[in-house]
Amino acid sequence: MEGTNPVNKKLAAALSGGAVLILALSGCGGGGKDNKELDAWAKKVCDLVPAQNQKITAAYDAITKAAEDTESTPAELQKADSQAFQDLSDGYKARATVISNAGAPPGAEDGAKKLQEAVKQLTALSTSYADMKKQVDGLNTKDQAKFATGLKDVSAEMNKVETQRQTALAALKNLESGDTKTALSQQSGCKQASTSPVASASATDS
């Protein structure tokens, strides 16, 4: 497997740092206006955050674990990465669906516009991970040299997706600004997500 594992480790490195899109990244907020409608909106969103983050985090962990397993065969590596990319696609699609169903945060300035942009970016990110799954599924596992070359292409594509992830994160943070951020940070689901190790890494990600 020489020549293959180093490439997959680069792929894992590209995914490291969490990359979990969460709400209330800054943790608990204080004060804020008493807005029951906004609080209800925040609860609707935050109640589902822990489960979504768990799925996304597990997917990143699976890719890292597969990359570090020097005994993995190309077929095993392909299977692990394929499932992980599928889970990432599903996870980000679920996040887009949740905020889309919740609607624009009540009373937020340009809330509808911010919501539309966040849903757009999260959906695009989900599609990109689905495409990466297809790319991994198409790798030649019977020829080690070709498999290693294919993994390099996957790694290169991952760099593009990372830029896309940053764009989605920015759109999500824009949606959660101001009073919306305060309302989200007061919900237990978002508090739980913001204190996870992966979330902390994501919060400091450049």
N, C-alpha and C positions, 0 to 999 in steps of 0.2 A: 504493500500500500504506500510505499514511499512515493512521494510526488503527489499523492492524493490528499493525505491528511493535512499537510501544511496549507494547502489551498482551502480545505474546509475550515481550518482554524481561522483563516483570514475571513471567511464567511461569517463565522461565529463572532469574530471581533467586530465586524461591521454591524452586527445585531446587538452587541453588548451595550450596557448602559441602561437597560430597561426598555426604553422606547415605548413605554406604556402611556397612552394618552388618558389622563385622568382629569377630573374636575376638582376644583379646590386644591390646586397644587401647592398653594402657599399655606395650607393648613387652616387653622381656625381663625376666623375673623371676628371682630367685635363690633358691638353697636349696630348701626344701620337702622333703616326705617322699618317700622312695623308694617309689613306688607304680606298679608295672609295669602293672597293669590300667588305672589312670588315664592313664598315658602312652600306652598302646595306644589308648584312647578318644580322647585328644587328637590322636593322629596320624591317626586315621580321619576326624576332623573337619577338621583343618588341611590335609590333603593336597588338599582340594578348594576351599579358601578362595581361592587366587589366581585360579583360573578364574572363580569366581562373581563376585569383585570386579571383574575385568576387564570382564565383561559389564555389570554394573551401572554402572560408571564410564563405559563407552563410551556407554551410554544417556543418562546425564546430559550428557555432552559433546555428543552429537548434538542434544539439545534446545537447549543453549546456542548451538551453531553455527548451527542453523536460525533462532534468534531474532536472531542478529547479522547474518544475511545479508539485507540490505535489498532484494536483488533477488528474493527468494523470492516465488513466487506463492502464493495461498491453498492451492492444491492441493498444492504442494511442501511447504509448511509443515505441512499436515495429514498428509501421508505420513510426514514425518520424525518428527513428534510421536507419531503412531500407533505407528510401529515402536518408538520409544523406550519408550513406556509398556508395550508388549508385552514388551520385553526386561526392563524393570524387574519386571514381574509374574513373568516366568519366573525371573529371578535370585533374587528373594526366596522364591519357591516352592521353588527348588532348595535354598536355605539351610535352609528349614524341613524339607525332606525329609532332608537330610544329618544334621541333629542328631536328627531323629526316628528315623532308621535306626540311628544310633549308640547311642541309648538314654540313660538317665540316667548322668551321670558317676559311676563307681564310688567309693563311700565319701563322696560329697558329701552334706551335710546337706540334707534336703528336695530331693534331686536330681531325683526323679521329678516333683515338683510344679513345680519351676522349669523343667524341660524342657517340661512340658505347657503352661505359660504362654508360654514363648518360641515354641514351635511354633504355638500359637494366634494370637499377635500377628503373627508373620511371615506366616502363612497369610492372615490378615485384610488385611495390608498388600498382599500379592500380589493379592488379590481387588479391592482398591481401585484398584490400578493398571490392572487389567483393565477395570474399570468406566470409568476415565478414558480408556482406549483407545476404548471404545465411544462415549464422549461426543465425543471428537475425530473419530471416524469419521462421526458424525452432523452435523458442522458443514456449513453451506451455503457451499461454496467459490465458487459462481457469483455471490454477492451479497456484495461487500466489506463493506458495513455490517453485514449479518447475521453474517458471519464474524468480524468484530471483536467484536461483541457476544457471540458464542459463545465466543470465546477468553477474554473477561472471566469468563464462567461457569466455564471450565476453570481459570482462575487462582484463582478463589475456592474451587473444590473442592480445588485443590492445597494451599491453606492448611490445610484439614481433614486432608488426607492427611499433611501435615508433622507435625501433632500426633500422628497415628497412628504415624508413623515413630519419633517420640521415645519413644512408649510401647513399641514393639517393641525399640528400642535398650536401654531400661531393663531390659526382661525378659531380653534377651540378656546384658547385663552382670551381671545378678543370677545367671544360670546359670553364668557364668564366674568367679565370685568364689572367694576362698580358694585351697585347693590346686588346684582345677580351673584357675584362672587361671594359676597357676605352671606347671602341666603344659602348658597351651596355649601359653604364651609361650616355651616351650623348643622348640617344633616349627618347623621351617624355613618351612612354609607360612604360619603365623600371623605369624612374624617378618617375612616378606616383605610381608604385607598391612599390618602395623602401621607400616612405614616408608614406605609410599607417600604421595605428597602429599595425595591425597584422604582417606586414613585420618587423616592429621594434622589436616586441617580438621575431620573428623568428630569426632575426639577432643576438640577444643576447642569444638565446637558447643554452644551454650547450649540 
